[in-house]
């Protein structure tokens, strides 16, 4: 495109960014110079050229371009900061102080300018290692590695817990900070071996590399030592976050070989196999390792639930896997409410009703807007137990369930489904009139989630016209598929589509929708209801 329109500043500017990202410094500079000659992109292009000149050791030329950048875009704080730093580094302290005063008047909170004027806010920097990294990166982009090193090498003071992110560490204990230290030392010709090694030994938990400087530093870490498992993991995380999935997975796989017990790694690999590569079996292997290596990571168990459901693992084995969460049956356990619900439902699927209900004793369940509640889950488990009791001839117990009003029924999104199942219980226990009453309630359902069950209720009552029923289901399917905001799609949405497709006897399409439901976070018991729908379909096929 640039060859066809060589004078287009916008094309040239973005071409320069691409060339720079590929390490083609000379080609990048040529492209930026095209953009620099036109007013609209002059400021941005001048700042880019200044950085390239600085990294080549020509700080005087860099300052000249930074002056142009500030003149073209006087409100660009980054260019102002870099102009000040370049000016000070060239020995013009008086001018640097003038620029600093003017810039601090515009942005009194600038960590970089405070550093330049020898008044760094150490507690502020200590509260977030990424603040330190941002200041250091700005120096590094100007080739001022010694100044960056002075920021990175400090022992920052402890800060109150409420002034930093949960589980955050001080900058001197953050692996990226230590990798930056090693990189700067290497650039200055110093021995960085101990710093590379120290970074490798630090925990990678809650570390999220994202910037081009992060990528450069981590690549140099692996060039210095390809056996650095932490650098492999962090570079994989960065690449994966940029959509370079294969490269990210490759680095994670290497990290796994080097550091078998690294926290979070198994969860990330499992999710990559599950959601990117559509390999549920390989995902299952990663999640199973994660349950050993990272036992309190909720993502591991959510992944286990999905991967096991997709690969047809029995309810008993799924329940056993979810119960591996530390102290899962203890009311004081840190197990998230969503996992408690999933474990309880899975136990009920395995016929372990008492163990399922025991999970709710003396345990606090926070309410969640738009989420499932303990009342809904309890109702579902008690309904499942009543179904099992009726099937085994224990009608006294099953009838006691039918005789009581259950608040969880009205909260449940699948109301008609529940009434159809309650009708089946009543019929098994020879209470035909009560069964018909439940079916009539099911048939009256108006929501999209009720559609397939309302249709089944009408069939069971014998009050339906086959053609009209098919037309209604087709209309419900069209309504279910309509969504104004694709980002609002949930597992519950796909569950409803799958249930209607199943009612229309579109078994392949139903299974595809159910699988998509399982791959999304559980919502409104969607994972359990998908498994129930699949089991019901298979039971019907076997019966016929």
C-alpha positions in Angstrom: 0.0 0.0 0.0 2.8 2.4 0.9 4.5 1.7 -2.5 1.3 2.9 -4.2 1.0 6.1 -2.1 4.6 6.9 -0.9 3.7 10.4 0.4 0.8 9.2 2.7 1.9 10.2 6.2 -0.5 7.9 8.0 0.5 4.8 6.0 4.2 5.7 6.5 3.8 6.2 10.2 2.2 2.8 10.8 4.6 1.1 8.4 7.4 2.5 10.6 5.8 1.0 13.7 5.6 -2.4 11.9 9.2 -2.2 10.7 10.4 -1.2 14.1 8.5 -4.1 15.7 10.3 -6.4 13.4 13.7 -5.0 14.3 14.2 -3.3 10.9 15.5 0.0 12.4 16.7 1.5 9.2 13.5 0.9 7.3 11.5 2.1 10.2 13.4 5.4 10.3 12.9 5.9 6.5 9.1 5.4 7.0 9.0 7.8 10.0 10.8 10.4 8.0 8.1 10.4 5.4 5.5 11.0 8.1 7.7 13.6 9.8 7.5 15.8 6.7 3.8 16.3 7.0 2.2 18.4 9.8 -0.5 15.9 10.9 2.0 13.2 11.9 5.1 15.4 12.5 4.9 15.2 16.3 4.4 11.5 16.5 7.0 10.7 13.9 9.5 13.0 15.5 9.1 11.2 18.8 9.7 7.8 17.1 12.8 9.0 15.3 14.1 10.6 18.5 13.9 7.2 20.2 15.7 5.4 17.4 18.4 8.0 17.4 18.8 7.8 21.2 19.1 4.0 21.0 21.8 4.4 18.4 23.8 6.6 20.8 23.0 9.9 19.2 21.4 11.8 22.0 22.0 15.2 20.5 20.0 14.3 17.4 17.4 12.7 19.5 16.9 15.9 21.5 16.5 17.9 18.3 13.7 15.6 17.2 12.1 15.7 20.6 12.0 19.5 20.4 10.1 19.2 17.2 7.8 16.6 18.8 7.0 19.0 21.7 6.5 21.9 19.3 4.1 19.9 17.2 2.2 18.4 20.2 2.8 20.6 23.2 0.4 18.6 25.4 2.2 15.3 24.7 3.7 14.6 28.2 5.8 11.6 27.0 7.7 13.8 24.6 8.1 16.5 27.2 9.5 14.0 29.7 11.9 12.6 27.2 13.0 16.0 26.0 13.7 16.9 29.7 15.7 13.7 30.2 17.7 14.0 27.0 18.5 17.7 27.9 19.6 16.8 31.4 21.7 13.8 30.1 23.5 16.2 27.7 24.5 18.4 30.7 22.2 21.3 30.2 20.8 21.3 33.7 19.3 24.8 33.6 17.2 24.1 30.5 16.2 20.7 31.9 15.0 22.3 35.1 12.9 24.8 33.1 11.3 22.0 31.1 10.7 19.9 34.3 9.0 22.8 36.0 6.8 23.5 33.0 6.0 19.8 32.6 5.2 19.2 36.3 2.8 22.1 36.2 0.9 20.1 33.5 1.2 16.8 35.3 2.2 17.0 39.0 1.9 13.2 39.4 4.6 12.3 36.8 6.7 9.6 38.4 9.3 10.1 35.6 9.7 13.9 36.2 9.9 13.4 40.0 12.7 10.9 39.3 14.4 13.4 37.1 14.2 16.2 39.7 15.6 13.9 42.4 12.3 13.8 44.3 10.9 10.4 43.6 7.8 9.4 45.6 9.2 6.1 46.9 6.0 4.8 48.7 4.0 5.5 45.5 6.5 3.6 43.4 6.7 0.8 46.0 3.0 0.2 45.9 3.0 -1.0 42.3 6.1 -2.5 40.5 4.7 -1.5 37.2 5.2 2.1 38.0 8.8 1.4 38.5 8.9 -0.5 35.2 7.3 2.4 33.3 9.8 4.9 34.6 12.7 2.6 33.8 11.3 1.8 30.3 11.2 5.5 29.5 14.9 5.8 30.3 15.7 2.6 28.4 14.0 3.9 25.3 16.4 6.8 25.4 19.4 4.5 25.9 19.9 5.9 29.4 20.5 2.5 31.0 22.4 3.7 34.0 19.5 6.0 35.0 17.1 3.1 34.5 19.3 0.9 36.6 19.2 3.4 39.5 15.4 3.3 39.5 15.3 -0.5 39.2 17.9 -1.4 41.8 16.5 0.5 44.8 15.2 -1.3 47.9 11.7 0.2 48.1 10.0 0.7 51.4 7.1 -1.4 52.7 3.7 0.1 52.1 0.4 -0.5 53.9 -1.6 -3.4 52.4 -4.5 -1.1 51.5 -2.3 1.0 49.3 -1.3 -1.8 46.9 -3.1 -4.6 44.9 -3.8 -7.8 46.8 -0.8 -10.1 46.9 1.3 -7.5 45.2 5.1 -7.6 46.0 7.6 -4.9 46.4 9.5 -3.9 43.2 12.7 -5.6 44.3 10.8 -8.9 44.6 9.1 -8.7 41.2 10.6 -10.9 38.5 10.1 -8.4 35.7 12.0 -5.7 37.7 14.9 -8.1 38.2 14.9 -9.0 34.5 15.0 -5.3 33.7 18.0 -4.9 36.0 19.8 -7.8 34.3 19.0 -6.3 30.8 20.3 -2.9 31.8 23.5 -4.3 33.3 24.1 -6.3 30.1 23.6 -3.2 28.0 26.2 -1.4 30.2 28.6 -4.3 29.7 28.3 -5.5 33.2 28.0 -9.2 34.3 24.2 -9.8 34.7 24.3 -13.6 35.4 23.3 -13.3 39.0 20.4 -11.0 38.2 19.1 -13.3 35.4 19.2 -16.2 37.9 17.6 -14.2 40.7 14.7 -13.2 38.4 14.2 -16.9 37.4 13.8 -17.9 41.1 11.0 -15.4 41.8 7.3 -16.3 41.6 5.5 -15.6 38.3 2.1 -15.4 39.9 0.2 -12.2 39.2 2.8 -11.0 36.7 1.4 -9.7 33.4 4.0 -8.6 30.9 2.5 -6.7 28.0 4.8 -3.9 26.6 7.3 -4.1 23.8 10.0 -3.4 26.3 8.8 -6.4 28.4 9.1 -8.5 25.3 12.6 -7.3 24.5 13.8 -7.9 28.0 12.4 -11.4 28.2 13.8 -12.4 24.8 17.2 -11.3 26.1 16.7 -13.3 29.2 16.1 -16.4 27.2 19.1 -15.6 24.9 21.2 -15.5 28.1 19.7 -18.7 29.4 17.1 -20.7 27.4 16.6 -22.9 30.5 14.9 -20.0 32.4 11.5 -21.4 33.1 10.1 -18.1 34.5 11.2 -16.1 31.4 9.7 -18.8 29.1 6.4 -18.6 31.0 6.3 -14.8 31.0 7.2 -14.4 27.4 4.5 -17.0 26.5 2.0 -15.1 28.5 2.9 -11.8 26.7 2.7 -13.4 23.2 -0.5 -15.3 24.0 -2.1 -12.0 25.2 -1.3 -10.5 21.8 -3.1 -13.3 19.9 0.1 -15.2 19.0 -1.3 -18.4 20.5 1.0 -21.0 19.0 4.1 -19.1 20.1 2.6 -18.5 23.5 1.7 -22.2 23.9 5.2 -23.2 22.7 6.9 -21.1 25.4 4.5 -22.3 28.1 5.2 -25.9 27.1 9.0 -25.2 27.4 8.3 -23.6 30.8 6.4 -26.7 31.9 9.4 -28.9 31.0 11.7 -26.6 33.0 9.4 -25.8 36.0 7.0 -28.6 36.6 5.3 -27.0 39.6 5.0 -23.4 38.4 1.7 -21.8 39.7 -0.9 -20.8 37.1 1.0 -22.4 34.2 -1.2 -25.6 34.2 -4.4 -23.5 34.2 -3.2 -21.4 31.3 -2.1 -24.4 29.3 -5.4 -26.1 30.0 -7.4 -23.2 28.9 -5.3 -22.8 25.8 -5.9 -26.4 24.8 -9.6 -26.2 25.6 -10.5 -22.8 24.1 -7.9 -22.3 21.4 -7.0 -25.8 20.2 -10.3 -27.5 21.0 -8.5 -30.4 22.6 -10.5 -31.3 25.7 -8.4 -34.4 26.4 -5.1 -32.6 26.5 -6.7 -29.8 28.5 -7.9 -32.3 31.0 -4.3 -33.6 31.4 -3.2 -30.0 32.2 -6.0 -29.3 34.6 -5.3 -32.6 36.4 -1.7 -31.6 36.9 -2.8 -28.2 38.0 -4.9 -29.7 40.8 -1.7 -31.2 42.2 0.6 -28.1 41.6 -1.8 -25.2 42.1 -4.5 -26.7 44.4 -6.3 -23.5 45.3 -6.6 -22.0 41.8 -10.3 -21.9 41.1 -9.6 -21.8 37.3 -8.2 -25.3 37.6 -11.4 -26.8 38.9 -13.6 -24.8 36.5 -11.4 -26.2 33.7 -11.7 -29.7 35.1 -15.5 -29.4 35.2 -15.6 -28.3 31.5 -13.0 -30.7 30.2 -14.5 -33.7 32.0 -18.0 -32.9 30.9 -16.8 -32.6 27.2 -14.9 -35.9 27.4 -17.7 -37.9 29.0 -16.1 -38.5 32.4 -18.6 -40.0 34.9 -20.3 -37.9 37.5 -18.7 -39.9 40.3 -15.2 -39.2 38.9 -16.0 -35.5 38.2 -17.2 -35.1 41.8 -14.0 -36.7 43.1 -11.9 -34.3 41.0 -13.8 -31.2 42.2 -13.6 -32.4 45.8 -9.8 -32.2 45.6 -10.0 -28.5 46.3 -8.5 -28.1 49.8 -11.0 -28.7 52.6 -13.8 -28.6 50.1 -16.3 -30.1 52.6 -15.3 -27.7 55.4 -17.6 -24.7 55.8 -14.5 -22.5 56.3 -12.9 -23.5 53.0 -11.9 -20.8 50.6 -13.6 -22.7 47.8 -15.6 -20.1 45.7 -19.4 -20.3 45.8 -19.6 -21.2 42.1 -17.4 -24.2 42.7 -19.4 -25.3 45.7 -22.5 -25.2 43.6 -20.8 -27.2 40.8 -19.5 -29.8 43.2 -22.9 -30.1 44.9 -24.7 -30.6 41.5 -22.1 -33.0 40.3 -22.4 -35.1 43.5 -26.2 -35.1 43.0 -25.6 -36.3 39.4 -23.6 -39.2 40.9 -26.5 -40.0 43.3 -24.6 -38.6 46.3 -27.4 -36.5 47.6 -26.5 -36.3 51.3 -22.9 -35.3 50.5 -24.3 -32.7 48.0 -26.6 -31.1 50.6 -24.0 -31.2 53.3 -22.0 -28.6 51.4 -24.6 -26.0 52.2 -24.5 -26.4 56.0 -23.1 -23.4 57.9 -21.5 -22.0 54.7 -22.0 -18.4 53.6 -23.0 -17.8 50.0 -22.7 -14.2 48.7 -25.5 -13.0 46.4 -24.5 -12.2 42.8 -26.5 -10.0 40.5 -27.7 -12.1 37.6 -26.0 -15.2 39.1 -27.3 -18.4 40.5 -28.3 -18.6 44.2 -27.9 -21.3 46.8 -31.7 -21.6 46.9 -31.8 -22.5 43.2 -29.1 -25.1 43.5 -30.7 -26.6 46.6 -34.0 -26.9 44.8 -32.4 -28.7 41.9 -30.6 -31.2 44.1 -33.8 -32.0 46.1 -35.7 -32.4 42.8 -33.0 -34.9 41.6 -33.3 -36.8 44.8 -37.0 -36.9 44.5 -36.7 -38.3 41.0 -34.4 -41.0 42.2 -36.7 -41.9 45.1 -39.7 -42.1 42.8 -37.7 -44.3 40.4 -36.8 -46.7 43.2 -40.3 -46.9 44.6 -39.8 -44.6 47.6 -42.9 -42.6 46.8 -43.5 -41.4 50.3 -40.3 -39.5 50.3 -40.8 -38.2 46.7 -44.4 -37.1 47.5 -43.2 -35.1 50.5 -41.0 -33.1 48.1 -44.0 -32.4 45.8 -46.2 -31.4 48.7 -44.0 -28.4 49.6 -43.6 -25.0 47.9 -40.0 -24.4 46.9 -38.8 -20.8 46.5 -36.0 -22.2 44.3 -38.5 -23.2 41.6 -39.6 -19.6 40.9 -36.0 -18.4 40.9 -35.0 -21.1 38.4 -34.7 -20.0 34.8 -35.9 -23.5 33.7 -39.3 -23.4 35.4 -41.2 -25.5 32.8 -38.4 -28.1 32.8 -38.8 -28.4 36.6 -42.6 -28.8 36.3 -42.2 -31.6 33.6 -39.9 -33.4 35.9 -42.2 -33.0 38.9 -45.0 -34.3 36.7 -42.9 -37.4 36.0 -42.4 -38.0 39.7 -46.2 -37.7 40.4 -47.0 -40.1 37.5 -44.5 -42.7 38.8 -46.2 -42.5 42.1 -49.6 -43.0 40.5 -50.8 -39.5 41.1 -52.1 -38.8 37.6 -54.2 -35.8 38.4 -51.3 -34.0 40.1 -49.0 -35.0 37.2 -51.4 -33.4 34.8 -51.5 -30.2 36.9 -47.8 -29.9 36.8 -47.8 -30.5 33.0 -50.4 -27.8 32.5 -48.1 -25.4 34.4 -45.2 -26.4 32.3 -47.2 -26.0 29.1 -48.1 -22.4 30.1 -44.4 -21.4 30.1 -43.7 -18.3 28.0 -40.0 -17.8 28.3 -37.5 -19.0 25.7 -36.0 -21.3 28.2 -39.5 -22.8 28.7 -40.2 -23.4 25.0 -38.9 -27.0 24.6 -40.3 -28.1 27.9 -43.7 -26.5 27.3 -43.7 -28.4 24.0 -43.0 -31.6 25.7 -45.7 -30.9 28.3 -48.2 -30.4 25.5 -47.2 -33.7 23.9 -47.6 -35.5 27.2 -51.0 -34.0 27.8 -52.1 -34.8 24.2 -53.2 -31.2 23.7 -51.0 -30.3 20.7 -50.9 -29.9 17.0 -47.6 -31.3 15.6 -47.3 -28.7 12.8 -48.1 -25.8 15.1 -45.7 -27.1 17.8 -42.9 -27.3 15.2 -43.6 -23.8 14.1 -43.6 -22.5 17.6 -40.3 -24.2 18.4 -38.8 -22.8 15.2 -40.0 -19.3 16.2 -38.5 -19.8 19.7 -35.2 -20.8 18.1 -35.1 -17.7 16.0 -35.9 -15.6 19.0 -33.3 -17.4 21.1 -30.6 -16.9 18.4 -31.2 -13.2 18.2 -28.8 -11.2 20.4 -28.1 -7.5 20.2 -24.8 -7.6 22.0 -22.6 -10.7 21.2 -20.5 -10.0 24.3 -23.5 -10.8 26.5 -23.7 -14.4 25.2 -23.5 -16.8 28.1 -23.6 -20.6 28.7 -27.2 -20.2 29.6 -27.9 -18.7 26.1 -26.3 -21.6 24.3 -28.1 -24.1 26.6 -31.5 -22.7 25.6 -30.5 -22.9 21.9 -29.3 -26.5 22.3 -32.5 -27.5 24.2 -34.7 -26.1 21.4 -32.6 -27.7 18.7 -33.0 -31.0 20.5 -36.7 -30.6 20.7 -36.7 -30.1 16.9 -34.7 -33.3 16.6 -31.6 -31.4 15.4 -29.2 -33.6 17.4 -26.0 -32.5 15.8 -26.8 -28.8 16.1 -28.0 -29.4 19.7 -24.7 -31.0 20.7 -22.7 -28.2 19.1 -24.7 -25.7 21.1 -24.3 -27.7 24.3 -20.5 -27.9 23.8 -20.4 -24.1 23.4 -22.4 -23.7 26.6 -19.9 -25.9 28.5 -16.9 -23.9 27.1 -18.4 -20.7 28.6 -18.4 -19.9 32.3 -21.2 -21.7 34.2 -24.3 -19.5 34.4 -27.7 -20.4 35.9 -26.5 -24.0 36.4 -25.9 -24.2 32.6 -23.2 -26.9 32.9 -25.3 -29.2 35.0 -28.4 -28.6 32.8 -26.4 -29.4 29.6 -25.2 -32.6 31.1 -28.8 -33.5 32.2 -30.1 -32.7 28.6 -27.4 -34.8 27.0 -28.1 -37.7 29.4 -31.9 -37.3 28.8 -31.3 -37.4 25.0 -29.1 -40.5 25.2 -31.6 -42.3 27.5 -34.4 -41.5 25.0 -32.3 -42.9 22.1 -31.5 -46.0 24.0 -35.2 -46.5 24.9 -36.1 -46.3 21.2 
